[in-house]
Structures are given as C-alpha cells and as structure tokens.
Amino acid sequence: AAAMLFQEAGAKLCYGDSPTVWQPINVARVNGTAKVTESLNIPHADFESGEDVHFTGGKQNQSFRIAKGVLSCDGLISLAKMKTHSFTRITGAIKNQFGCIPGILKPEYHLRLKNASLFSRMLVDLNRYIRPRLCIMDGIVAMQGHGPLSGEPYPMHLLLVSANPAALDTVFSRLVNIDPFSVPAIRWAERDGLDHFHIDDIEIRGESIEALIRTDFEVPSIDPEGVSSLNSIPWIRNLLSSRPVIEPKNCVRCGICVRSCPVTPKAVDFPHNDRRMVPVHNYQLCIRCYCCAENCPQHTIRIEDP
C-alpha cells in the first residue's frame, strides 16, 4: 500500500532490509514481500554489502557501515512494526533504522554496546545520520510481551505516521501506557537532539491518544545499564536478569543461534561440538542481547524471567 501511494506520487522506488543471518532476498521471498514488489516492478536494493561513512555529528558513534542500497537513495521511508523487545523495551521507528546496517555486522554492535543504553544511543546517532523522510508504523496487530519472537499478538487497530521517528515512538509509548522516557532510545533522542518533542508538544492528527491507550498491553521491564553494571558479578546477573532458554523438544539443531551469538567464546553452543545435541546456553558468558532468540527460525527460544 505504501509503495503504491509513492508510485502514484511519481517516486522511483527500491526496497530492502538486512536480516542478521539470512540473505535479504530469500527472506523477502519467504514472507511475501518479493511477490508484491515484483508485481509493482520495484527492484531489491543492496542491503548485504555496505560502505563506511563518517558522521562528525555523532554523539557516541561517529562511524558506521551503511548498506549501499540506503546510501544510493535520495530518501528513506521507514516501515516499522509496533512491537516490544526484551533488550530495548520497544522496537519502533528509531530502532527500525538498524535494518540499514548489513546483517552480518549487527552482532558486532551488540558485542561492543553491551547494554540497552549504549545500544540505544547508537541507534539515535544512526537516525541522525540517515534522517528518514517518513516513518509508517503498522500497529494493526502489534506485539506485546517478550518480543521480538517470544511475544504475543495484540490487536491495536492503528497506523502511526510521522516524519519524526522519536515523536512516533513517543506516541507509541503513551498508547501502550508506559513513560516514553523509560525507553532508552527516546531518552537519548531527547538528549542528543533527534528533533524530539515531549508528548504535549507533539501535534496529533486523527484520533485522540487518550481514547486509545491500552493499560493491559504488556511491555518488558529492563535495566538500561544492567548488563554492564552486573557483568563483574555473574551470579547476581544470572539471578536477576531475563535470559534466553531453548525448548529442546522443538529444536531442530540448525545452529542459527550459535552463528548469531556475537560473543567469543560462544554463549550458546553445541555440547562437546556435537551437532546432534541441543545447544546449551552458558549464562556466565551471555550478554542478554537475545540475538539467538530473535534469529531462531523455529521460535524455539523463549525469554525467561528468573
């Protein structure tokens, strides 16, 4: 629908995304995107290879490797999903630009930026560099709980549209009844100048926010500084923080969780290097990035609260 509207307005389009462990075009074929874009004669952009860019205005991150498909376009339209995330609380319009980083490089960011606060500030710098022209968030059916794979569908019946990703995520937060500043990305957006406005300063067109707030929408609680501050005391971290858990009966032993784990040695691996066995987590090494859960094709890994 978005593509058709932009084509009617005369725009020349391409599209793409960067899954962590899969080829982008293969994902597009599996989820149906490629069928739609082929019918509209929209080519697939290069989201596998990237170019290094220097961002002198970066507050925390002044260099990125951005997908060539992003750098070659005149403007970016960001299509985000309204959903929760066990690492960053919500994954909305701001976090959607992480899809502009080639997938193979994504685990490196989790390895270097080991808590939600550092990671979210990187996302704000990334948005300040890319400057998406428009953000469209699908909240018709949202996700609540321990997203992005262990969450549950929640019908919100909403579409959110804004030229400002921080403003959009602020409204998203209010709609699911949480303080926007409890989301690290929104807090850094305000501090680092991503044209963020407080909720009372955002011009709302369409329905009134107050009539649409859902008080029963489940959003994970996080400690933005938690992983790094507890790293030196592993038994406390294991006692207090959420953790990924593999359901053995559903595991097909594909090894995607092992491949997507960014730490060395791996925090999840096959016991004794035997691929016939179900991978096991070592929570002393786990940095709680949840890359294993996010990339598991069988939805076998759930997030457990101790």
GUPAMI-834918 format. One record per residue (C-alpha): x, y, z; residue number from 1; residue in one letter. Coordinates in Angstrom, 3 decimals, always signed. Example, Ala and Ser with C-alpha at 12.3 -4.5 7.8 and 13.67 -1.06 7.14 Angstrom:
BEGIN
{east=+12.300	north=-4.500	up=+7.800	semi=1	rofi=a}
{east=+13.670	north=-1.060	up=+7.140	semi=2	rofi=s}
REM end
This chain:
BEGIN
{east=+0.000	north=+0.000	up=+0.000	semi=1	rofi=a}
{east=+2.824	north=+2.408	up=+0.854	semi=2	rofi=a}
{east=+4.625	north=+1.554	up=-2.382	semi=3	rofi=a}
{east=+1.524	north=+2.190	up=-4.480	semi=4	rofi=m}
{east=+0.955	north=+5.586	up=-2.873	semi=5	rofi=l}
{east=+4.542	north=+6.677	up=-3.508	semi=6	rofi=f}
{east=+4.421	north=+5.395	up=-7.078	semi=7	rofi=q}
{east=+1.239	north=+7.375	up=-7.673	semi=8	rofi=e}
{east=+3.116	north=+10.448	up=-6.434	semi=9	rofi=a}
{east=+5.854	north=+9.830	up=-9.013	semi=10	rofi=g}
{east=+8.575	north=+8.340	up=-6.819	semi=11	rofi=a}
{east=+11.069	north=+5.815	up=-8.178	semi=12	rofi=k}
{east=+11.321	north=+3.069	up=-5.551	semi=13	rofi=l}
{east=+13.580	north=+0.282	up=-4.371	semi=14	rofi=c}
{east=+13.318	north=-1.698	up=-1.153	semi=15	rofi=y}
{east=+15.350	north=-3.767	up=+1.288	semi=16	rofi=g}
{east=+16.184	north=-4.876	up=+4.815	semi=17	rofi=d}
{east=+19.090	north=-6.673	up=+6.485	semi=18	rofi=s}
{east=+18.313	north=-9.893	up=+8.387	semi=19	rofi=p}
{east=+21.154	north=-10.973	up=+10.635	semi=20	rofi=t}
{east=+21.783	north=-14.491	up=+9.342	semi=21	rofi=v}
{east=+19.702	north=-14.839	up=+6.168	semi=22	rofi=w}
{east=+20.062	north=-13.443	up=+2.658	semi=23	rofi=q}
{east=+17.692	north=-10.464	up=+2.364	semi=24	rofi=p}
{east=+16.147	north=-11.525	up=-0.950	semi=25	rofi=i}
{east=+15.408	north=-15.016	up=+0.412	semi=26	rofi=n}
{east=+13.584	north=-13.542	up=+3.410	semi=27	rofi=v}
{east=+11.622	north=-11.264	up=+1.080	semi=28	rofi=a}
{east=+10.533	north=-14.306	up=-0.923	semi=29	rofi=r}
{east=+9.513	north=-16.295	up=+2.155	semi=30	rofi=v}
{east=+7.490	north=-13.532	up=+3.800	semi=31	rofi=n}
{east=+5.758	north=-12.429	up=+0.595	semi=32	rofi=g}
{east=+7.394	north=-9.039	up=+0.134	semi=33	rofi=t}
{east=+9.174	north=-10.055	up=-3.078	semi=34	rofi=a}
{east=+5.910	north=-11.154	up=-4.716	semi=35	rofi=k}
{east=+4.395	north=-7.733	up=-4.067	semi=36	rofi=v}
{east=+7.439	north=-5.735	up=-5.189	semi=37	rofi=t}
{east=+7.842	north=-7.801	up=-8.349	semi=38	rofi=e}
{east=+4.211	north=-7.085	up=-9.264	semi=39	rofi=s}
{east=+4.944	north=-3.365	up=-8.839	semi=40	rofi=l}
{east=+8.312	north=-3.543	up=-10.662	semi=41	rofi=n}
{east=+10.229	north=-2.384	up=-7.567	semi=42	rofi=i}
{east=+13.842	north=-3.657	up=-7.560	semi=43	rofi=p}
{east=+15.541	north=-5.120	up=-4.490	semi=44	rofi=h}
{east=+18.315	north=-2.829	up=-3.214	semi=45	rofi=a}
{east=+21.706	north=-3.977	up=-1.968	semi=46	rofi=d}
{east=+21.436	north=-4.460	up=+1.798	semi=47	rofi=f}
{east=+24.188	north=-7.109	up=+2.037	semi=48	rofi=e}
{east=+27.251	north=-5.001	up=+1.212	semi=49	rofi=s}
{east=+27.997	north=-1.683	up=+2.843	semi=50	rofi=g}
{east=+30.232	north=+1.369	up=+2.773	semi=51	rofi=e}
{east=+31.981	north=+3.030	up=+5.691	semi=52	rofi=d}
{east=+30.721	north=+6.515	up=+6.489	semi=53	rofi=v}
{east=+31.994	north=+9.095	up=+8.959	semi=54	rofi=h}
{east=+29.465	north=+11.111	up=+10.942	semi=55	rofi=f}
{east=+31.167	north=+14.068	up=+12.588	semi=56	rofi=t}
{east=+27.931	north=+14.957	up=+14.373	semi=57	rofi=g}
{east=+27.724	north=+11.626	up=+16.184	semi=58	rofi=g}
{east=+27.470	north=+11.973	up=+19.951	semi=59	rofi=k}
{east=+28.622	north=+8.411	up=+20.676	semi=60	rofi=q}
{east=+29.146	north=+6.713	up=+17.307	semi=61	rofi=n}
{east=+30.896	north=+8.686	up=+14.583	semi=62	rofi=q}
{east=+31.359	north=+5.883	up=+12.071	semi=63	rofi=s}
{east=+29.004	north=+3.330	up=+10.547	semi=64	rofi=f}
{east=+28.955	north=+0.854	up=+7.729	semi=65	rofi=r}
{east=+25.681	north=+1.529	up=+5.930	semi=66	rofi=i}
{east=+24.050	north=-0.711	up=+3.325	semi=67	rofi=a}
{east=+24.777	north=+0.513	up=-0.204	semi=68	rofi=k}
{east=+21.073	north=+0.429	up=-1.002	semi=69	rofi=g}
{east=+20.494	north=+3.090	up=+1.661	semi=70	rofi=v}
{east=+23.369	north=+5.323	up=+0.606	semi=71	rofi=l}
{east=+22.334	north=+5.285	up=-3.054	semi=72	rofi=s}
{east=+18.773	north=+6.523	up=-2.461	semi=73	rofi=c}
{east=+17.584	north=+10.129	up=-2.194	semi=74	rofi=d}
{east=+15.375	north=+9.456	up=+0.807	semi=75	rofi=g}
{east=+14.415	north=+6.632	up=+3.131	semi=76	rofi=l}
{east=+10.853	north=+5.619	up=+4.001	semi=77	rofi=i}
{east=+10.916	north=+3.517	up=+7.165	semi=78	rofi=s}
{east=+8.204	north=+0.850	up=+7.554	semi=79	rofi=l}
{east=+8.213	north=-0.260	up=+11.183	semi=80	rofi=a}
{east=+6.119	north=-2.686	up=+13.230	semi=81	rofi=k}
{east=+4.623	north=-1.795	up=+16.619	semi=82	rofi=m}
{east=+6.236	north=-4.344	up=+18.919	semi=83	rofi=k}
{east=+8.073	north=-4.899	up=+22.175	semi=84	rofi=t}
{east=+11.670	north=-6.015	up=+22.695	semi=85	rofi=h}
{east=+13.318	north=-7.661	up=+25.675	semi=86	rofi=s}
{east=+16.529	north=-5.653	up=+25.197	semi=87	rofi=f}
{east=+15.292	north=-2.149	up=+24.299	semi=88	rofi=t}
{east=+11.706	north=-2.284	up=+25.723	semi=89	rofi=r}
{east=+10.107	north=-1.341	up=+22.407	semi=90	rofi=i}
{east=+11.380	north=-1.651	up=+18.869	semi=91	rofi=t}
{east=+9.724	north=+1.091	up=+16.894	semi=92	rofi=g}
{east=+10.589	north=+3.765	up=+14.366	semi=93	rofi=a}
{east=+14.020	north=+4.612	up=+15.831	semi=94	rofi=i}
{east=+15.239	north=+1.020	up=+16.065	semi=95	rofi=k}
{east=+13.935	north=+0.213	up=+12.582	semi=96	rofi=n}
{east=+16.945	north=+2.017	up=+11.067	semi=97	rofi=q}
{east=+19.171	north=-0.749	up=+12.464	semi=98	rofi=f}
{east=+17.984	north=-2.516	up=+9.314	semi=99	rofi=g}
{east=+20.272	north=-0.155	up=+7.374	semi=100	rofi=c}
{east=+23.321	north=-1.949	up=+8.831	semi=101	rofi=i}
{east=+24.307	north=-5.042	up=+6.792	semi=102	rofi=p}
{east=+23.095	north=-8.051	up=+8.769	semi=103	rofi=g}
{east=+26.467	north=-9.739	up=+9.157	semi=104	rofi=i}
{east=+27.719	north=-6.695	up=+11.112	semi=105	rofi=l}
{east=+24.803	north=-6.452	up=+13.536	semi=106	rofi=k}
{east=+26.183	north=-8.853	up=+16.192	semi=107	rofi=p}
{east=+29.303	north=-6.670	up=+16.437	semi=108	rofi=e}
{east=+27.183	north=-3.763	up=+17.690	semi=109	rofi=y}
{east=+25.682	north=-5.951	up=+20.409	semi=110	rofi=h}
{east=+29.168	north=-7.095	up=+21.387	semi=111	rofi=l}
{east=+30.583	north=-3.568	up=+21.629	semi=112	rofi=r}
{east=+27.465	north=-1.921	up=+23.087	semi=113	rofi=l}
{east=+26.559	north=-4.406	up=+25.784	semi=114	rofi=k}
{east=+23.669	north=-2.623	up=+27.460	semi=115	rofi=n}
{east=+20.453	north=-1.077	up=+26.218	semi=116	rofi=a}
{east=+21.566	north=+2.469	up=+26.963	semi=117	rofi=s}
{east=+24.744	north=+2.332	up=+24.844	semi=118	rofi=l}
{east=+22.991	north=+0.427	up=+22.081	semi=119	rofi=f}
{east=+20.090	north=+2.894	up=+22.002	semi=120	rofi=s}
{east=+22.376	north=+5.899	up=+21.821	semi=121	rofi=r}
{east=+23.994	north=+4.279	up=+18.778	semi=122	rofi=m}
{east=+20.537	north=+3.968	up=+17.221	semi=123	rofi=l}
{east=+19.919	north=+7.682	up=+17.775	semi=124	rofi=v}
{east=+23.226	north=+8.587	up=+16.101	semi=125	rofi=d}
{east=+22.302	north=+6.267	up=+13.224	semi=126	rofi=l}
{east=+18.944	north=+8.033	up=+12.814	semi=127	rofi=n}
{east=+20.581	north=+11.441	up=+12.993	semi=128	rofi=r}
{east=+22.850	north=+10.397	up=+10.119	semi=129	rofi=y}
{east=+20.242	north=+8.681	up=+7.901	semi=130	rofi=i}
{east=+17.374	north=+11.109	up=+8.580	semi=131	rofi=r}
{east=+14.430	north=+9.013	up=+7.323	semi=132	rofi=p}
{east=+11.955	north=+11.128	up=+5.365	semi=133	rofi=r}
{east=+8.873	north=+9.383	up=+6.727	semi=134	rofi=l}
{east=+8.088	north=+6.631	up=+9.236	semi=135	rofi=c}
{east=+4.993	north=+4.460	up=+8.912	semi=136	rofi=i}
{east=+4.282	north=+2.074	up=+11.791	semi=137	rofi=m}
{east=+1.977	north=-0.907	up=+11.436	semi=138	rofi=d}
{east=+0.067	north=-1.252	up=+14.693	semi=139	rofi=g}
{east=-2.965	north=-3.006	up=+13.253	semi=140	rofi=i}
{east=-1.771	north=-6.127	up=+15.037	semi=141	rofi=v}
{east=+1.031	north=-5.219	up=+17.460	semi=142	rofi=a}
{east=+3.260	north=-7.463	up=+19.579	semi=143	rofi=m}
{east=+3.334	north=-7.412	up=+23.382	semi=144	rofi=q}
{east=+5.449	north=-9.303	up=+25.921	semi=145	rofi=g}
{east=+8.970	north=-10.610	up=+25.365	semi=146	rofi=h}
{east=+9.427	north=-9.644	up=+21.713	semi=147	rofi=g}
{east=+10.631	north=-9.936	up=+19.084	semi=148	rofi=p}
{east=+9.986	north=-13.712	up=+18.867	semi=149	rofi=l}
{east=+8.546	north=-14.718	up=+22.223	semi=150	rofi=s}
{east=+5.889	north=-12.018	up=+22.206	semi=151	rofi=g}
{east=+2.160	north=-12.336	up=+21.618	semi=152	rofi=e}
{east=-0.102	north=-10.586	up=+19.077	semi=153	rofi=p}
{east=-2.199	north=-7.707	up=+20.358	semi=154	rofi=y}
{east=-4.792	north=-6.039	up=+18.077	semi=155	rofi=p}
{east=-4.238	north=-2.271	up=+18.376	semi=156	rofi=m}
{east=-6.043	north=-1.382	up=+15.106	semi=157	rofi=h}
{east=-3.692	north=+1.545	up=+14.492	semi=158	rofi=l}
{east=-1.446	north=+3.056	up=+11.837	semi=159	rofi=l}
{east=+1.028	north=+5.701	up=+13.038	semi=160	rofi=l}
{east=+2.699	north=+8.059	up=+10.573	semi=161	rofi=v}
{east=+5.304	north=+10.734	up=+11.296	semi=162	rofi=s}
{east=+8.277	north=+12.462	up=+9.741	semi=163	rofi=a}
{east=+9.956	north=+12.231	up=+13.150	semi=164	rofi=n}
{east=+10.878	north=+8.733	up=+14.437	semi=165	rofi=p}
{east=+11.341	north=+9.956	up=+18.009	semi=166	rofi=a}
{east=+7.926	north=+11.620	up=+18.076	semi=167	rofi=a}
{east=+6.350	north=+8.473	up=+16.643	semi=168	rofi=l}
{east=+7.962	north=+6.255	up=+19.296	semi=169	rofi=d}
{east=+6.856	north=+8.699	up=+21.993	semi=170	rofi=t}
{east=+3.234	north=+8.351	up=+20.879	semi=171	rofi=v}
{east=+3.681	north=+4.563	up=+20.623	semi=172	rofi=f}
{east=+4.874	north=+4.509	up=+24.249	semi=173	rofi=s}
{east=+1.912	north=+6.513	up=+25.501	semi=174	rofi=r}
{east=-0.502	north=+4.267	up=+23.605	semi=175	rofi=l}
{east=+0.819	north=+1.198	up=+25.463	semi=176	rofi=v}
{east=+0.737	north=+3.074	up=+28.787	semi=177	rofi=n}
{east=+4.450	north=+3.438	up=+29.543	semi=178	rofi=i}
{east=+6.531	north=+6.524	up=+30.242	semi=179	rofi=d}
{east=+8.311	north=+7.397	up=+26.970	semi=180	rofi=p}
{east=+11.472	north=+8.228	up=+28.904	semi=181	rofi=f}
{east=+11.600	north=+4.658	up=+30.224	semi=182	rofi=s}
{east=+12.617	north=+3.735	up=+26.648	semi=183	rofi=v}
{east=+16.384	north=+4.364	up=+26.306	semi=184	rofi=p}
{east=+16.174	north=+5.333	up=+22.613	semi=185	rofi=a}
{east=+13.607	north=+8.049	up=+23.328	semi=186	rofi=i}
{east=+15.626	north=+9.370	up=+26.252	semi=187	rofi=r}
{east=+18.778	north=+9.628	up=+24.104	semi=188	rofi=w}
{east=+16.795	north=+11.121	up=+21.228	semi=189	rofi=a}
{east=+15.784	north=+13.980	up=+23.511	semi=190	rofi=e}
{east=+19.287	north=+14.456	up=+24.934	semi=191	rofi=r}
{east=+21.147	north=+14.215	up=+21.614	semi=192	rofi=d}
{east=+18.791	north=+16.311	up=+19.527	semi=193	rofi=g}
{east=+16.837	north=+13.944	up=+17.293	semi=194	rofi=l}
{east=+14.178	north=+16.668	up=+16.961	semi=195	rofi=d}
{east=+12.299	north=+15.043	up=+19.828	semi=196	rofi=h}
{east=+9.269	north=+16.654	up=+21.420	semi=197	rofi=f}
{east=+7.561	north=+15.921	up=+24.706	semi=198	rofi=h}
{east=+4.169	north=+14.306	up=+24.256	semi=199	rofi=i}
{east=+2.321	north=+17.571	up=+24.987	semi=200	rofi=d}
{east=+4.288	north=+19.301	up=+22.217	semi=201	rofi=d}
{east=+3.524	north=+16.737	up=+19.506	semi=202	rofi=i}
{east=+0.787	north=+17.713	up=+17.084	semi=203	rofi=e}
{east=-1.607	north=+14.768	up=+16.888	semi=204	rofi=i}
{east=-3.832	north=+14.423	up=+13.835	semi=205	rofi=r}
{east=-6.600	north=+11.856	up=+13.736	semi=206	rofi=g}
{east=-7.847	north=+10.016	up=+16.789	semi=207	rofi=e}
{east=-7.217	north=+11.255	up=+20.336	semi=208	rofi=s}
{east=-4.403	north=+9.391	up=+22.110	semi=209	rofi=i}
{east=-6.212	north=+9.256	up=+25.428	semi=210	rofi=e}
{east=-9.095	north=+7.250	up=+23.990	semi=211	rofi=a}
{east=-6.715	north=+4.652	up=+22.532	semi=212	rofi=l}
{east=-4.366	north=+3.934	up=+25.468	semi=213	rofi=i}
{east=-4.209	north=+0.219	up=+26.346	semi=214	rofi=r}
{east=-3.495	north=-0.330	up=+30.051	semi=215	rofi=t}
{east=-3.236	north=-4.115	up=+29.677	semi=216	rofi=d}
{east=-0.516	north=-4.045	up=+26.996	semi=217	rofi=f}
{east=+2.491	north=-5.984	up=+28.347	semi=218	rofi=e}
{east=+5.858	north=-4.247	up=+27.925	semi=219	rofi=v}
{east=+9.049	north=-5.845	up=+29.337	semi=220	rofi=p}
{east=+10.860	north=-4.036	up=+32.139	semi=221	rofi=s}
{east=+14.565	north=-3.505	up=+31.556	semi=222	rofi=i}
{east=+17.597	north=-2.097	up=+33.344	semi=223	rofi=d}
{east=+19.275	north=+0.007	up=+30.613	semi=224	rofi=p}
{east=+22.641	north=-0.151	up=+32.384	semi=225	rofi=e}
{east=+22.081	north=-3.632	up=+33.762	semi=226	rofi=g}
{east=+24.297	north=-5.893	up=+31.720	semi=227	rofi=v}
{east=+27.459	north=-3.854	up=+32.051	semi=228	rofi=s}
{east=+26.949	north=-2.955	up=+35.725	semi=229	rofi=s}
{east=+26.346	north=-6.591	up=+36.710	semi=230	rofi=l}
{east=+28.939	north=-8.138	up=+34.422	semi=231	rofi=n}
{east=+31.536	north=-8.321	up=+37.168	semi=232	rofi=s}
{east=+29.209	north=-10.373	up=+39.387	semi=233	rofi=i}
{east=+27.878	north=-13.146	up=+37.110	semi=234	rofi=p}
{east=+25.825	north=-14.957	up=+39.733	semi=235	rofi=w}
{east=+23.885	north=-11.771	up=+40.510	semi=236	rofi=i}
{east=+23.286	north=-11.155	up=+36.797	semi=237	rofi=r}
{east=+22.013	north=-14.717	up=+36.355	semi=238	rofi=n}
{east=+19.748	north=-14.340	up=+39.359	semi=239	rofi=l}
{east=+18.173	north=-11.038	up=+38.362	semi=240	rofi=l}
{east=+18.141	north=-10.666	up=+34.583	semi=241	rofi=s}
{east=+15.940	north=-12.267	up=+31.937	semi=242	rofi=s}
{east=+17.612	north=-14.952	up=+29.871	semi=243	rofi=r}
{east=+17.061	north=-16.943	up=+26.677	semi=244	rofi=p}
{east=+16.018	north=-20.579	up=+27.168	semi=245	rofi=v}
{east=+15.889	north=-23.268	up=+24.463	semi=246	rofi=i}
{east=+12.901	north=-25.616	up=+24.357	semi=247	rofi=e}
{east=+14.630	north=-28.937	up=+23.491	semi=248	rofi=p}
{east=+11.588	north=-30.698	up=+22.039	semi=249	rofi=k}
{east=+11.181	north=-28.082	up=+19.300	semi=250	rofi=n}
{east=+14.867	north=-27.566	up=+18.482	semi=251	rofi=c}
{east=+15.947	north=-28.816	up=+15.021	semi=252	rofi=v}
{east=+19.668	north=-28.256	up=+15.783	semi=253	rofi=r}
{east=+20.148	north=-25.904	up=+12.842	semi=254	rofi=c}
{east=+22.830	north=-23.914	up=+14.686	semi=255	rofi=g}
{east=+21.419	north=-20.485	up=+13.794	semi=256	rofi=i}
{east=+21.505	north=-19.480	up=+17.470	semi=257	rofi=c}
{east=+25.196	north=-20.389	up=+17.650	semi=258	rofi=v}
{east=+26.017	north=-18.480	up=+14.471	semi=259	rofi=r}
{east=+24.158	north=-15.358	up=+15.603	semi=260	rofi=s}
{east=+25.736	north=-15.211	up=+19.081	semi=261	rofi=c}
{east=+28.188	north=-12.258	up=+18.999	semi=262	rofi=p}
{east=+30.461	north=-13.217	up=+21.912	semi=263	rofi=v}
{east=+33.675	north=-15.264	up=+21.894	semi=264	rofi=t}
{east=+33.655	north=-17.944	up=+23.178	semi=265	rofi=p}
{east=+30.024	north=-18.509	up=+22.248	semi=266	rofi=k}
{east=+27.412	north=-18.060	up=+24.978	semi=267	rofi=a}
{east=+25.295	north=-20.734	up=+23.271	semi=268	rofi=v}
{east=+26.894	north=-23.744	up=+21.597	semi=269	rofi=d}
{east=+26.604	north=-27.452	up=+20.880	semi=270	rofi=f}
{east=+27.828	north=-29.537	up=+23.851	semi=271	rofi=p}
{east=+31.161	north=-31.169	up=+23.005	semi=272	rofi=h}
{east=+30.798	north=-29.691	up=+19.490	semi=273	rofi=n}
{east=+28.231	north=-32.405	up=+18.746	semi=274	rofi=d}
{east=+25.568	north=-31.045	up=+16.339	semi=275	rofi=r}
{east=+23.295	north=-33.970	up=+17.176	semi=276	rofi=r}
{east=+22.739	north=-32.408	up=+20.605	semi=277	rofi=m}
{east=+20.586	north=-29.411	up=+21.522	semi=278	rofi=v}
{east=+22.673	north=-26.224	up=+22.002	semi=279	rofi=p}
{east=+23.153	north=-25.070	up=+25.585	semi=280	rofi=v}
{east=+23.499	north=-21.539	up=+26.979	semi=281	rofi=h}
{east=+26.373	north=-20.502	up=+29.210	semi=282	rofi=n}
{east=+24.815	north=-17.636	up=+31.162	semi=283	rofi=y}
{east=+28.193	north=-16.617	up=+32.557	semi=284	rofi=q}
{east=+29.085	north=-15.506	up=+29.005	semi=285	rofi=l}
{east=+25.635	north=-14.375	up=+27.839	semi=286	rofi=c}
{east=+25.318	north=-10.587	up=+27.408	semi=287	rofi=i}
{east=+21.494	north=-10.739	up=+27.059	semi=288	rofi=r}
{east=+21.345	north=-9.315	up=+23.545	semi=289	rofi=c}
{east=+18.777	north=-12.004	up=+22.612	semi=290	rofi=y}
{east=+20.191	north=-12.375	up=+19.096	semi=291	rofi=c}
{east=+19.731	north=-16.145	up=+19.460	semi=292	rofi=c}
{east=+16.016	north=-15.786	up=+20.193	semi=293	rofi=a}
{east=+15.486	north=-13.165	up=+17.514	semi=294	rofi=e}
{east=+17.030	north=-15.323	up=+14.792	semi=295	rofi=n}
{east=+15.694	north=-18.767	up=+15.760	semi=296	rofi=c}
{east=+13.611	north=-19.911	up=+12.744	semi=297	rofi=p}
{east=+11.668	north=-22.444	up=+14.838	semi=298	rofi=q}
{east=+10.664	north=-19.956	up=+17.600	semi=299	rofi=h}
{east=+12.264	north=-22.466	up=+19.962	semi=300	rofi=t}
{east=+13.974	north=-19.939	up=+22.245	semi=301	rofi=i}
{east=+11.835	north=-18.166	up=+24.840	semi=302	rofi=r}
{east=+12.769	north=-15.387	up=+27.250	semi=303	rofi=i}
{east=+12.550	north=-16.468	up=+30.878	semi=304	rofi=e}
{east=+12.277	north=-14.166	up=+33.898	semi=305	rofi=d}
{east=+14.135	north=-15.724	up=+36.883	semi=306	rofi=p}
REM end
